[in-house]
Amino acid sequence: MAYVLTVIFGFFAIFQPGVLWPALAPSRPLFLVGLLGLLAWLLTPKQPDPLRPRARLSYFVTGFVIAQVLSVLQFFYVPMVIETALKRGVFLIGYQLVSSQVNSTQRLKVYWGAVLAAATWLAGHAIFIYHTQPLPHPQLVGGRLSSYGAYSGANDLALITVCAWPLAFKFMDIQKGSFSKVIVVLPLIAFLYADLRTLSRAGLIGLSLVMGLSLLRGRALGRMGRWVLLIPAVIVVVILGSKLLLTRGDAQDFSGRDESVQHRFEAWWAGYQMLKSSPLIGVGSGNFADLSDDFGAGRKIQAHNTIVKVFAEGGIIGGVCYLGIIITAFQILYRNWKRFKRIKPDGAEYLWAEALGISLIGFCFNTMFSVKAHEWFLYMVVASATALDRLYAREALIFALQTEESLKALAGGSAAAEGAPGVQSAR
């Protein structure tokens, strides 16, 4: 039951039923499913697991949530503390559920299938709005396509398409049937088209980056197919994206001298001033935009850089924990990518380590120009990295036992051959 609720929780996190249908919002479906999943996990009898690795990533995730709560404790306003604890704590619940319940490659596949289905809906819904609604629509601000809820900004929609693309693409390598591989093409096209319509420079470059890495590491297309598609795909994205970018009033090129980029420099300076004013615990979770004018930005503006926002709002404690999440996740994925390559080079675990690593690269690149420290895809990816780490311990034991059995069989065969009549007479 805990695993089923984990899958539903992952789907709801991206699909956001309470935002899409406001009548459901009072019941808080995401929080409710997460709480039920957590209770089901806690009530499930735990078996001793001597192979379980130390979950270093869990400490950083927990520390990051605690840092957000500490940052608002300085205001001595209890409702704000409770609200922050609930809003940030739900991410910790999601991390714990995925890292504990996704204990096989099949479960990993089902979980990410549900998440990517929700992401495909998000992109498809945005595309439908783009082609059916007039320009003043809330999801078409300045002609830039966005979505709803947590992805109501163009950069937010671009981020999720960049993070989802390599994971969806890897399904082509994991799936066995030809029909299943063809079906995966639909969300890939939807992510590509939605990303182009966001007119996000970081989104365009980020998508080119993850597409290039995914095609280079793709198995289903073959070596020749990868190279045939790689260069044209990246060129088309860059050329078409650059042409669409000309329609933005605040960003006409990639030179870094336009109004949009100058605003970022001002926001980063304000973030530095905030960190200086309260270096340990920051100025409070979610307060960057409201305080940016007071700290030298000249206006109320977002940080336009996740690391700047994290250090400004959560201080050194929050910043170190956030960087710890990113660095540790990369270390775990790279370590397991190498380990599974040795024992299961054709296994799904090896492919998942690749896809999750590329998705995390896309996230890190895009969030250098946008603010998404509390993004579900980040927690889903790092939780899946922890799950892979736990999977390796089991697979390594199985591999060792199989190797031992093979050696015994070879030794037995050699002994039998030496005891054969023909061998004895020859001696």
Backbone torsions as a table, in degrees:
resi	resn	phi	psi	omega
1	MET	NA	-39.9	-179.9
2	ALA	-61.2	-38.4	179.9
3	TYR	-68.1	-42.5	178.6
4	VAL	-60.0	-44.4	178.4
5	LEU	-65.8	-31.5	176.9
6	THR	-65.0	-42.1	178.0
7	VAL	-64.4	-44.7	178.5
8	ILE	-63.2	-40.8	178.6
9	PHE	-59.8	-44.9	178.2
10	GLY	-62.1	-40.8	178.5
11	PHE	-65.3	-45.5	-178.8
12	PHE	-64.0	-34.6	-177.0
13	ALA	-59.2	-36.4	179.9
14	ILE	-92.3	-41.5	-177.3
15	PHE	-69.1	-36.1	176.4
16	GLN	56.6	66.0	-177.7
17	PRO	-61.4	-32.3	-179.8
18	GLY	-67.9	-24.4	177.1
19	VAL	-86.8	-40.5	-178.8
20	LEU	-67.7	-38.8	176.7
21	TRP	-122.8	93.1	-175.0
22	PRO	-54.5	-25.0	179.7
23	ALA	-62.7	-24.4	179.5
24	LEU	-85.0	-14.7	-173.4
25	ALA	-56.5	-42.2	-178.7
26	PRO	-59.6	-28.1	179.5
27	SER	-80.9	-9.3	179.1
28	ARG	47.0	67.2	-173.7
29	PRO	-57.3	-39.4	-178.9
30	LEU	-64.8	-50.1	-179.2
31	PHE	-63.5	-39.3	-179.0
32	LEU	-63.8	-47.0	179.3
33	VAL	-64.8	-40.7	178.4
34	GLY	-62.8	-41.5	179.7
35	LEU	-65.7	-42.2	177.8
36	LEU	-64.2	-40.2	177.6
37	GLY	-63.8	-40.1	178.8
38	LEU	-64.9	-42.6	178.1
39	LEU	-63.9	-42.7	178.8
40	ALA	-61.7	-39.5	178.9
41	TRP	-67.1	-42.8	-178.8
42	LEU	-66.6	-32.2	-178.4
43	LEU	-84.2	-11.8	178.8
44	THR	-75.0	128.8	179.3
45	PRO	-58.2	131.2	-178.7
46	LYS	-93.2	130.9	175.7
47	GLN	-94.1	140.7	177.9
48	PRO	-61.8	134.7	-177.4
49	ASP	-128.2	92.3	-178.0
50	PRO	-68.6	-15.9	-177.8
51	LEU	-91.5	-2.3	-175.5
52	ARG	-67.3	123.0	-179.8
53	PRO	-75.2	162.4	178.2
54	ARG	-70.6	127.6	-175.4
55	ALA	-87.3	75.9	179.6
56	ARG	-61.8	-35.0	-178.0
57	LEU	-62.7	-34.1	180.0
58	SER	-61.8	-36.1	-179.9
59	TYR	-65.2	-41.7	-179.9
60	PHE	-68.6	-41.0	179.1
61	VAL	-63.3	-46.4	178.3
62	THR	-62.8	-42.9	179.0
63	GLY	-62.7	-35.9	179.6
64	PHE	-66.2	-40.7	177.2
65	VAL	-65.3	-43.4	178.9
66	ILE	-62.2	-37.8	179.6
67	ALA	-62.6	-36.7	178.3
68	GLN	-65.1	-39.0	178.5
69	VAL	-68.6	-41.8	178.3
70	LEU	-61.1	-34.8	-176.9
71	SER	-66.3	-24.4	179.3
72	VAL	-102.0	-9.3	176.5
73	LEU	-63.7	-26.0	-178.4
74	GLN	-64.2	-17.9	-179.2
75	PHE	-89.3	-8.1	177.1
76	PHE	53.4	39.4	178.9
77	TYR	-119.2	103.6	-170.6
78	VAL	-59.3	-45.5	179.5
79	PRO	-56.9	-37.9	178.9
80	MET	-66.3	-38.8	179.1
81	VAL	-64.6	-44.4	180.0
82	ILE	-64.6	-44.3	179.8
83	GLU	-61.7	-43.5	179.0
84	THR	-64.2	-42.3	-179.8
85	ALA	-62.6	-39.9	179.8
86	LEU	-71.2	-44.9	-177.4
87	LYS	-65.2	-41.4	-179.7
88	ARG	-84.6	-30.8	-179.2
89	GLY	-65.7	-29.2	-180.0
90	VAL	-65.3	-28.9	175.1
91	PHE	-68.2	-38.1	177.6
92	LEU	-65.0	-38.9	176.7
93	ILE	-60.6	-46.5	179.5
94	GLY	-60.2	-42.3	179.0
95	TYR	-61.9	-47.1	-177.0
96	GLN	-64.8	-38.3	-179.9
97	LEU	-64.7	-48.0	-177.9
98	VAL	-65.4	-47.4	-176.1
99	SER	-65.3	-25.0	-178.7
100	SER	-96.2	-34.1	-173.6
101	GLN	-92.7	-26.8	-179.6
102	VAL	-86.1	85.7	-173.2
103	ASN	-113.7	21.8	174.9
104	SER	-156.7	161.2	179.9
105	THR	-66.9	-31.8	177.7
106	GLN	-66.0	-41.9	177.7
107	ARG	-66.3	-37.1	177.3
108	LEU	-62.9	-40.6	179.7
109	LYS	-65.7	-44.8	-179.9
110	VAL	-65.3	-43.7	-179.4
111	TYR	-60.4	-50.5	-178.5
112	TRP	-71.8	-24.8	172.6
113	GLY	-62.9	-41.2	178.7
114	ALA	-67.7	-42.7	-179.7
115	VAL	-64.6	-44.0	-178.9
116	LEU	-69.8	-30.3	174.4
117	ALA	-62.7	-41.5	177.9
118	ALA	-67.0	-40.2	178.3
119	ALA	-65.4	-36.8	176.6
120	THR	-64.5	-40.4	175.9
121	TRP	-60.3	-44.2	-178.8
122	LEU	-58.9	-46.3	179.3
123	ALA	-68.2	-43.7	-179.8
124	GLY	-64.0	-40.5	178.1
125	HIS	-63.2	-41.7	179.1
126	ALA	-64.3	-41.4	179.2
127	ILE	-64.0	-40.5	178.1
128	PHE	-60.7	-43.7	177.6
129	ILE	-60.8	-41.8	-176.7
130	TYR	-60.6	-38.1	-174.2
131	HIS	-96.0	-3.9	-176.9
132	THR	-123.7	-15.1	-174.3
133	GLN	-111.6	152.1	178.3
134	PRO	-70.7	164.9	-173.7
135	LEU	-57.6	-38.0	-178.3
136	PRO	-67.6	1.5	-178.6
137	HIS	-58.5	142.8	-178.4
138	PRO	-56.4	-25.6	179.5
139	GLN	-92.5	10.4	179.7
140	LEU	-132.7	55.0	-178.3
141	VAL	-74.0	117.9	-179.8
142	GLY	63.0	24.2	-178.8
143	GLY	82.4	-3.0	180.0
144	ARG	-90.9	129.2	-177.0
145	LEU	-77.9	133.3	173.0
146	SER	-135.2	-172.2	-180.0
147	SER	-124.6	-141.9	-177.2
148	TYR	-127.3	166.0	176.4
149	GLY	63.1	-126.6	-178.6
150	ALA	-66.7	-13.4	-177.9
151	TYR	-117.8	36.8	-178.9
152	SER	-79.4	-4.2	174.9
153	GLY	-104.2	150.0	-179.7
154	ALA	-61.4	-41.3	179.0
155	ASN	-66.6	-30.7	178.4
156	ASP	-68.1	-42.9	177.7
157	LEU	-65.9	-40.9	178.5
158	ALA	-60.6	-39.5	-178.7
159	LEU	-61.6	-45.5	-176.3
160	ILE	-70.2	-32.4	176.6
161	THR	-67.5	-38.1	177.8
162	VAL	-65.7	-44.0	-178.6
163	CYS	-70.4	-33.8	-176.2
164	ALA	-79.6	-29.9	-173.1
165	TRP	-56.3	-51.9	-178.1
166	PRO	-65.4	-30.8	178.9
167	LEU	-71.5	-40.5	176.2
168	ALA	-65.7	-41.2	-179.7
169	PHE	-61.5	-37.7	-177.7
170	LYS	-66.8	-20.2	175.6
171	PHE	-62.0	-25.7	177.5
172	MET	-65.7	-32.3	176.9
173	ASP	-80.5	-33.0	-175.7
174	ILE	-79.5	-38.7	-178.6
175	GLN	-68.0	146.5	-177.7
176	LYS	-93.1	-43.1	-175.0
177	GLY	-79.7	150.7	179.3
178	SER	-65.8	-38.6	-178.9
179	PHE	-63.4	-40.9	179.2
180	SER	-63.4	-36.9	179.1
181	LYS	-66.8	-38.9	-178.8
182	VAL	-67.8	-38.5	-179.9
183	ILE	-59.2	-34.6	-178.2
184	VAL	-63.1	-23.6	-178.7
185	VAL	-62.0	-32.4	-176.7
186	LEU	-61.5	-52.3	177.3
187	PRO	-64.7	-31.7	178.1
188	LEU	-61.5	-42.5	178.4
189	ILE	-67.5	-41.3	179.7
190	ALA	-61.9	-44.1	178.3
191	PHE	-62.9	-41.7	-179.1
192	LEU	-63.7	-47.6	-176.4
193	TYR	-67.9	-42.9	179.4
194	ALA	-63.3	-39.6	179.3
195	ASP	-63.5	-42.2	178.9
196	LEU	-61.6	-38.6	-176.9
197	ARG	-77.3	-11.7	174.9
198	THR	-74.0	-18.0	-178.4
199	LEU	57.2	33.5	179.8
200	SER	-93.9	121.7	178.6
201	ARG	-62.6	-45.4	178.4
202	ALA	-63.2	-36.4	178.4
203	GLY	-65.2	-40.9	179.9
204	LEU	-65.9	-47.2	179.9
205	ILE	-68.8	-41.3	179.5
206	GLY	-62.6	-41.4	178.7
207	LEU	-65.8	-41.1	176.6
208	SER	-59.7	-38.8	-179.7
209	LEU	-64.5	-52.1	-176.8
210	VAL	-71.1	-32.5	175.5
211	MET	-63.4	-45.1	179.5
212	GLY	-61.4	-46.2	179.7
213	LEU	-65.5	-39.6	-179.7
214	SER	-65.6	-44.0	-180.0
215	LEU	-66.4	-36.2	178.4
216	LEU	-65.0	-33.4	-177.2
217	ARG	-100.1	1.8	-178.3
218	GLY	-71.8	139.9	179.1
219	ARG	-99.1	-35.2	-171.7
220	ALA	-63.9	-29.6	-176.0
221	LEU	-83.5	-14.8	-175.1
222	GLY	78.7	163.6	-176.7
223	ARG	-62.3	-45.6	-179.2
224	MET	-66.8	-42.1	-179.8
225	GLY	-62.6	-36.3	179.4
226	ARG	-62.1	-47.3	-177.3
227	TRP	-72.3	-31.8	178.5
228	VAL	-64.5	-36.8	-177.9
229	LEU	-88.9	-29.7	-171.1
230	LEU	-59.5	-59.8	-174.1
231	ILE	-64.3	-47.9	178.0
232	PRO	-61.1	-38.5	-177.8
233	ALA	-63.5	-47.1	-179.1
234	VAL	-66.2	-40.6	179.9
235	ILE	-63.1	-43.8	-179.4
236	VAL	-62.3	-44.5	-179.6
237	VAL	-61.5	-45.0	-177.5
238	VAL	-67.4	-46.2	-177.4
239	ILE	-67.1	-49.9	-179.3
240	LEU	-65.0	-41.1	179.0
241	GLY	-63.5	-40.3	178.9
242	SER	-64.0	-38.1	178.7
243	LYS	-66.4	-42.4	178.7
244	LEU	-66.8	-33.2	-178.9
245	LEU	-61.1	-27.0	-179.4
246	LEU	-64.3	-16.5	179.7
247	THR	-81.7	-9.3	178.3
248	ARG	-80.1	137.4	-179.5
249	GLY	-77.8	-24.8	-175.6
250	ASP	-106.0	2.2	-178.2
251	ALA	-153.3	102.0	-176.3
252	GLN	-99.4	-10.2	-178.3
253	ASP	-159.8	-169.6	-179.9
254	PHE	-104.8	17.9	-172.3
255	SER	-72.7	-25.4	-178.0
256	GLY	85.1	12.2	-178.5
257	ARG	-112.4	5.0	-176.6
258	ASP	-87.8	179.3	-174.6
259	GLU	-62.2	-40.7	-178.1
260	SER	-59.8	-44.0	-179.2
261	VAL	-70.2	-38.8	179.1
262	GLN	-61.7	-37.0	176.7
263	HIS	-61.9	-37.0	178.7
264	ARG	-63.7	-43.5	178.6
265	PHE	-60.0	-41.1	179.1
266	GLU	-65.6	-40.1	179.7
267	ALA	-66.6	-40.2	179.7
268	TRP	-65.3	-37.1	176.2
269	TRP	-63.9	-41.0	178.1
270	ALA	-63.4	-39.1	177.9
271	GLY	-62.5	-39.9	177.0
272	TYR	-62.4	-41.0	178.9
273	GLN	-66.5	-36.5	177.5
274	MET	-63.9	-43.3	179.7
275	LEU	-63.1	-39.5	178.2
276	LYS	-63.9	-35.2	-177.5
277	SER	-71.9	-30.4	179.5
278	SER	-146.6	78.3	-169.9
279	PRO	-67.8	-28.5	-173.5
280	LEU	-83.5	-50.7	-174.8
281	ILE	-117.9	2.6	175.1
282	GLY	76.0	-170.3	-175.7
283	VAL	-98.6	4.4	177.2
284	GLY	112.5	134.6	-179.2
285	SER	-60.2	127.6	177.2
286	GLY	81.9	8.2	-175.4
287	ASN	-99.3	0.7	-173.5
288	PHE	-59.2	-52.5	-175.4
289	ALA	-61.2	-41.3	-178.1
290	ASP	-67.9	-29.8	-176.0
291	LEU	-99.5	-6.7	-173.3
292	SER	-60.1	-38.3	-179.8
293	ASP	-64.5	-39.2	-179.0
294	ASP	-69.4	-20.2	-177.0
295	PHE	-108.3	22.6	169.1
296	GLY	103.5	4.7	-179.7
297	ALA	-78.1	-19.7	-179.6
298	GLY	83.9	-3.8	-179.9
299	ARG	-168.0	167.7	171.8
300	LYS	-81.2	117.1	-172.0
301	ILE	-147.7	149.8	175.4
302	GLN	-73.6	163.0	-175.5
303	ALA	-69.8	-27.6	-177.4
304	HIS	57.7	22.2	174.2
305	ASN	-162.8	120.6	-173.4
306	THR	-65.3	-40.0	-179.3
307	ILE	-64.8	-41.9	177.0
308	VAL	-60.4	-44.7	-179.1
309	LYS	-63.0	-44.2	-177.1
310	VAL	-63.1	-46.1	-179.6
311	PHE	-69.0	-36.9	-179.5
312	ALA	-68.3	-43.2	-175.3
313	GLU	-85.4	-34.9	-176.2
314	GLY	-109.5	0.4	178.7
315	GLY	69.1	-166.1	-178.8
316	ILE	-64.6	-35.7	179.9
317	ILE	-61.5	-51.1	179.7
318	GLY	-65.5	-40.8	-178.6
319	GLY	-64.6	-43.0	179.6
320	VAL	-64.7	-41.0	179.0
321	CYS	-65.1	-40.9	179.7
322	TYR	-64.5	-47.7	177.8
323	LEU	-63.5	-33.2	176.6
324	GLY	-62.8	-39.0	177.4
325	ILE	-60.8	-49.9	-176.3
326	ILE	-64.4	-50.8	-175.9
327	ILE	-65.2	-44.2	-179.5
328	THR	-65.2	-39.3	178.5
329	ALA	-62.3	-43.8	176.3
330	PHE	-61.1	-42.9	179.5
331	GLN	-61.4	-44.8	-179.2
332	ILE	-64.4	-45.1	-178.7
333	LEU	-65.3	-43.1	-179.6
334	TYR	-66.5	-41.9	179.0
335	ARG	-61.8	-44.4	-179.6
336	ASN	-73.9	-29.6	174.4
337	TRP	-60.4	-42.9	178.7
338	LYS	-71.7	-40.1	-176.5
339	ARG	-68.9	-44.6	179.1
340	PHE	-69.1	-26.7	176.6
341	LYS	-63.5	-30.6	179.5
342	ARG	-78.4	-42.1	-172.7
343	ILE	-99.9	-27.1	-179.8
344	LYS	-143.4	68.4	-175.9
345	PRO	-63.2	-21.9	178.5
346	ASP	-105.9	9.2	-176.9
347	GLY	-83.1	159.9	-179.4
348	ALA	-66.8	-29.0	-179.3
349	GLU	-61.2	-42.1	179.1
350	TYR	-62.7	-41.1	179.7
351	LEU	-68.4	-38.8	179.2
352	TRP	-66.6	-37.9	177.7
353	ALA	-60.6	-38.9	176.8
354	GLU	-63.9	-51.4	-175.4
355	ALA	-63.4	-43.7	-179.7
356	LEU	-65.6	-37.3	178.3
357	GLY	-64.9	-43.2	178.9
358	ILE	-66.1	-40.1	177.9
359	SER	-61.9	-41.1	179.8
360	LEU	-67.8	-34.5	174.8
361	ILE	-62.0	-45.2	177.9
362	GLY	-60.7	-41.4	178.7
363	PHE	-61.9	-47.6	-178.3
364	CYS	-62.8	-39.7	180.0
365	PHE	-65.6	-49.2	-176.2
366	ASN	-66.4	-36.7	-177.2
367	THR	-78.4	-1.1	168.0
368	MET	-70.7	-14.9	-177.3
369	PHE	-126.1	7.1	178.1
370	SER	-147.0	171.9	-177.2
371	VAL	-114.5	108.0	179.8
372	LYS	-150.4	53.7	177.0
373	ALA	-64.3	-38.4	-179.3
374	HIS	-101.2	71.1	-179.7
375	GLU	-114.7	130.6	-175.3
376	TRP	-59.2	-38.5	-178.5
377	PHE	-61.1	-35.3	177.8
378	LEU	-61.8	-49.8	-178.0
379	TYR	-67.5	-34.2	177.0
380	MET	-65.9	-41.6	-179.2
381	VAL	-68.2	-47.0	-177.7
382	VAL	-69.2	-32.9	175.7
383	ALA	-66.9	-38.5	177.0
384	SER	-66.8	-33.0	175.3
385	ALA	-62.8	-42.5	176.3
386	THR	-62.8	-40.9	178.2
387	ALA	-61.7	-40.9	177.8
388	LEU	-63.4	-37.8	179.2
389	ASP	-61.6	-39.4	178.6
390	ARG	-72.9	-34.1	178.2
391	LEU	-64.7	-35.4	-177.3
392	TYR	-62.3	-40.7	-178.6
393	ALA	-57.4	-42.1	179.6
394	ARG	-70.2	-45.6	-178.4
395	GLU	-65.9	-35.1	178.1
396	ALA	-65.7	-37.9	177.5
397	LEU	-65.6	-44.1	177.8
398	ILE	-61.1	-43.3	179.6
399	PHE	-62.1	-42.0	179.6
400	ALA	-64.6	-41.8	179.4
401	LEU	-66.1	-40.9	177.7
402	GLN	-64.0	-40.0	177.8
403	THR	-63.4	-41.3	179.1
404	GLU	-64.1	-42.0	178.5
405	GLU	-63.8	-38.7	179.5
406	SER	-65.4	-40.9	178.8
407	LEU	-65.3	-39.1	177.4
408	LYS	-64.1	-41.4	179.4
409	ALA	-63.8	-41.3	178.5
410	LEU	-65.6	-40.9	178.9
411	ALA	-65.4	-40.5	178.1
412	GLY	-65.2	-39.3	178.4
413	GLY	-65.1	-39.0	179.2
414	SER	-66.5	-41.4	179.7
415	ALA	-65.1	-40.2	179.3
416	ALA	-64.8	-39.1	-179.9
417	ALA	-65.8	-38.2	-179.9
418	GLU	-68.8	-29.7	-179.8
419	GLY	-88.0	-0.5	-179.6
420	ALA	-66.8	147.4	-178.0
421	PRO	-56.4	-39.5	-178.7
422	GLY	-64.0	-39.0	-179.1
423	VAL	-68.5	-41.9	-178.5
424	GLN	-65.0	-41.9	-179.7
425	SER	-66.6	-34.3	178.3
426	ALA	-64.4	-33.9	177.6
427	ARG	-72.0	NA	NA
